Amino acid sequence: MGERVTIELDAAVLAAARDAGIDLSVLLTQALRRYLPNLNTASREEEARKWYEENKEAVDAVNRMIAEHGVFSDGVRSF
């Protein structure tokens, strides 16, 4: 459990968020993590490494396919 804070929101925005089923605590935490990119850098790097390890087979397969066949835009790129 996190720390309790008090914020003020426009009533219409709050009602729309509630109607949409948005968890404001989750949303604010995610937004702050994006806004503060250096927050928890080590844990984010670990999560990225873990994701890569879990998906390495698929990533390698896509890389092999691209090396073998190129990408769909090879014939239309102007750079």
URPE-V675686 format. One record per pair of residues at least 24 apart in sequence whose ideal C-beta (glycine too) atoms are under 10 Angstrom apart, sorted by the first residue. I is the first residue (numbers start at 1). GAP is how many residues later the second one is. If there is no record, write none. Layout:
I & GAP
I & GAP
This chain:
1 & 24
2 & 26
2 & 27
